[in-house]
Amino acid sequence: MRYVVIYWSRYGNGKKLVDYLAEKLKKKKSEVQIFKTDEADPSNIPDADVYVFSAPTEAFNIQKNMKKFMKKLTGLEEKKYGIINTHSMKKSCLHKMEKLLSVQKMVKVAEVDVLVGDGSRTGDGLKENWKEKLDEFMDKL
């Protein structure tokens, strides 16, 4: 399987998630490419079996770089995707991410919400069960 992971992370929590996910997928003999939103062209993303998008909630919305990126996606009709949302206020934006990708006619196969707490501004804010949540997410991809 081929995976393309697109993420945005301000303090490193999201980067930690996608790195963990990529490591686990590679152990299953999958090919994984990771791009930060500013490293990829939304109109020319590499081909994959599944796309994963990971972004935090900021100001009660999808982080603006990811939101802008998702709005500019093209050529991914009928492609499978998974979404990851991190937040600290129990205000998930998974539904907003899903809405943007459904406009692109993509097909959701997995989603996961990951809470962050103390240490979130240093990249050490992921709550203690984040690995289990990502393992479950990965099994659905």
ABEGO torsion letter per residue (X at the ends): XBBBBBBBBAAGAAAAAAAAAAAAAAAAGBBBBBBBAAABBAABBBBBABBBBBBBBBGGBBBAAAAAAAAABBGABGBBBBBBBBBAAGBBAAAAAAAAAAAAGBBBABBBBBBBBBGAAAGAABBAAAAAAAAAAAAAX
